[in-house]
Amino acid sequence: MSEPFPFPDLADRRVLIPGGTGGVGEGAVRAYLAAGAQVVVPSRSQEGVSRFRKLLGEAATERLHLFEHDYTSFAGAEALVTTMVDRLGGVDDVVAPIGGWWQGGRLWEIDEADWQGAFVGLATAHMAMLRAALPRMTRLGAYSIVVGESAHFPIPASGLVSMEQAALLMMHQVLAAELQDAKRAFLLELGPVATRFIEAPDPAHVTPAQIGAVAVAASASTQPGQHVLLRSRAQAEDALISLRAVR
Ligand SMILES: NC(=O)c1ccc[n+]([C@@H]2O[C@H](COP(=O)([O-])OP(=O)(O)OC[C@H]3O[C@@H](n4cnc5c(N)ncnc54)[C@H](OP(=O)(O)O)[C@@H]3O)[C@@H](O)[C@H]2O)c1
């Protein structure tokens, strides 16, 4: 992740990034830290916390609030946001790249653990986070839901991914209809991402750094919430230019 992006100044922002320890989330965490924000990153395990802190190295400044916390239930998300409001005085922005890939079989082959883990658990985590954080967010900020383009088409043996991502896509549409102009909700739709877990990334694939830069640009802009396509590196460059055009 070495692309140089000039970042707007978000020093007054308090940003929550559930899923921030993941391959995509890393880009958002680095970008908001580079923009000067206070960045809250919960992880479900202490091991996840230690691994991610080590990965960030010097980028893990005192503005990074990284700790173990399970936010994937309604109660867990509520407790997280309450703690953030108590300690930092509020929440301005949320980026939610929660959950990753799953390849567990065709629909008639999955068991209940697959269903709970790859569909119910992830949908619940997103819902829990949204209902806990959105009402307490300031009007200034942006709530960015991260999904994959597989929300639009089936991938055999990974059907639960498409089903869950499609649910998130509709979550954003419902949110947009319910919020109208009251607050800003973005949907960042990704193609394959060149994360740290990919050994030989395709140069056409969108990078975590680009996704982070786009999320930061959405936060910094005054543009209304929208569905942003980041299916490739080139598309992400266009999205960044478009979001930065209006502040
Ligand atoms: N990577 C890609 O190529 C790609 C492409 C298109 C779309 N996306 C989307 O981007 C989002 C993030 O993907 P990613 O590649 O960054 O995934 P990842 O590397 O596996 O990271 C997933 C993150 O979500 C958190 N998480 C919370 N609940 C989880 C659960 N039940 N199962 C798994 N992780 C959970 C994990 O945090 P802790 O373990 O620290 O708690 C971790 O930070 C997903 O919505 C994914 O569909 C990714």
The ligand as an SDF file (V2000), in Angstrom:
LIG
                    3D

 48 52  0  0  0  0  0  0  0  0999 V2000
  -11.2200   -8.9320   -0.1360 N   0  0  0  0  0  0  0  0  0  0  0  0
  -11.8920   -8.8010   -1.2740 C   0  0  0  0  0  0  0  0  0  0  0  0
  -11.3780   -9.0810   -2.3820 O   0  0  0  0  0  0  0  0  0  0  0  0
  -13.2910   -8.2540   -1.2690 C   0  0  0  0  0  0  0  0  0  0  0  0
  -13.9420   -8.0690   -2.4920 C   0  0  0  0  0  0  0  0  0  0  0  0
  -15.2220   -7.5800   -2.5200 C   0  0  0  0  0  0  0  0  0  0  0  0
  -15.8570   -7.2780   -1.3280 C   0  0  0  0  0  0  0  0  0  0  0  0
  -15.2270   -7.4730   -0.1350 N   0  0  0  0  0  0  0  0  0  0  0  0
  -15.9710   -7.1610    1.0880 C   0  0  0  0  0  0  0  0  0  0  0  0
  -15.2100   -6.3640    1.9730 O   0  0  0  0  0  0  0  0  0  0  0  0
  -15.5540   -6.6900    3.3140 C   0  0  0  0  0  0  0  0  0  0  0  0
  -14.2980   -7.0190    4.0850 C   0  0  0  0  0  0  0  0  0  0  0  0
  -13.6280   -8.0920    3.4370 O   0  0  0  0  0  0  0  0  0  0  0  0
  -12.1280   -8.4780    3.7800 P   0  0  0  0  0  0  0  0  0  0  0  0
  -11.5700   -9.1250    2.5850 O   0  0  0  0  0  0  0  0  0  0  0  0
  -11.4490   -7.3190    4.3900 O   0  0  0  0  0  0  0  0  0  0  0  0
  -12.3360   -9.5980    4.8880 O   0  0  0  0  0  0  0  0  0  0  0  0
  -11.3270  -10.0710    6.0240 P   0  0  0  0  0  0  0  0  0  0  0  0
   -9.9190   -9.7570    5.6570 O   0  0  0  0  0  0  0  0  0  0  0  0
  -11.6810  -11.4810    6.3460 O   0  0  0  0  0  0  0  0  0  0  0  0
  -11.6960   -9.1420    7.2640 O   0  0  0  0  0  0  0  0  0  0  0  0
  -12.9500   -9.2870    7.8670 C   0  0  0  0  0  0  0  0  0  0  0  0
  -13.0680   -8.3290    9.0250 C   0  0  0  0  0  0  0  0  0  0  0  0
  -14.3820   -8.4210    9.5650 O   0  0  0  0  0  0  0  0  0  0  0  0
  -14.3240   -8.6960   10.9490 C   0  0  0  0  0  0  0  0  0  0  0  0
  -15.4290   -9.6200   11.2980 N   0  0  0  0  0  0  0  0  0  0  0  0
  -16.4280   -9.3740   12.1770 C   0  0  0  0  0  0  0  0  0  0  0  0
  -17.2840  -10.3820   12.2480 N   0  0  0  0  0  0  0  0  0  0  0  0
  -16.8250  -11.3030   11.4010 C   0  0  0  0  0  0  0  0  0  0  0  0
  -17.2880  -12.5850   11.0550 C   0  0  0  0  0  0  0  0  0  0  0  0
  -18.3970  -13.1020   11.5930 N   0  0  0  0  0  0  0  0  0  0  0  0
  -16.5730  -13.2810   10.1550 N   0  0  0  0  0  0  0  0  0  0  0  0
  -15.4540  -12.7630    9.6020 C   0  0  0  0  0  0  0  0  0  0  0  0
  -14.9590  -11.5440    9.9030 N   0  0  0  0  0  0  0  0  0  0  0  0
  -15.6530  -10.8300   10.7980 C   0  0  0  0  0  0  0  0  0  0  0  0
  -12.9330   -9.2330   11.2310 C   0  0  0  0  0  0  0  0  0  0  0  0
  -12.4800   -8.6800   12.4450 O   0  0  0  0  0  0  0  0  0  0  0  0
  -11.8260   -9.4630   13.6730 P   0  0  0  0  0  0  0  0  0  0  0  0
  -11.5180  -10.8600   13.2120 O   0  0  0  0  0  0  0  0  0  0  0  0
  -10.5860   -8.6750   13.9930 O   0  0  0  0  0  0  0  0  0  0  0  0
  -12.8510   -9.3850   14.7160 O   0  0  0  0  0  0  0  0  0  0  0  0
  -12.1020   -8.6150   10.1310 C   0  0  0  0  0  0  0  0  0  0  0  0
  -11.6090   -7.3610   10.5300 O   0  0  0  0  0  0  0  0  0  0  0  0
  -16.5650   -7.8360    3.2370 C   0  0  0  0  0  0  0  0  0  0  0  0
  -17.8710   -7.3110    3.2920 O   0  0  0  0  0  0  0  0  0  0  0  0
  -16.2970   -8.4280    1.8750 C   0  0  0  0  0  0  0  0  0  0  0  0
  -17.4090   -9.0950    1.3330 O   0  0  0  0  0  0  0  0  0  0  0  0
  -13.9680   -7.9420   -0.0770 C   0  0  0  0  0  0  0  0  0  0  0  0
  1  2  1  0
  2  3  2  0
  2  4  1  0
  4  5  1  0
  4 48  2  0
  5  6  2  0
  6  7  1  0
  7  8  2  0
  8  9  1  0
  8 48  1  0
  9 10  1  0
  9 46  1  0
 10 11  1  0
 11 12  1  0
 11 44  1  0
 12 13  1  0
 13 14  1  0
 14 15  2  0
 14 16  1  0
 14 17  1  0
 17 18  1  0
 18 19  2  0
 18 20  1  0
 18 21  1  0
 21 22  1  0
 22 23  1  0
 23 24  1  0
 23 42  1  0
 24 25  1  0
 25 26  1  0
 25 36  1  0
 26 27  1  0
 26 35  1  0
 27 28  2  0
 28 29  1  0
 29 30  1  0
 29 35  2  0
 30 31  1  0
 30 32  2  0
 32 33  1  0
 33 34  2  0
 34 35  1  0
 36 37  1  0
 36 42  1  0
 37 38  1  0
 38 39  2  0
 38 40  1  0
 38 41  1  0
 42 43  1  0
 44 45  1  0
 44 46  1  0
 46 47  1  0
M  CHG  2   8   1  16  -1
M  END
$$$$
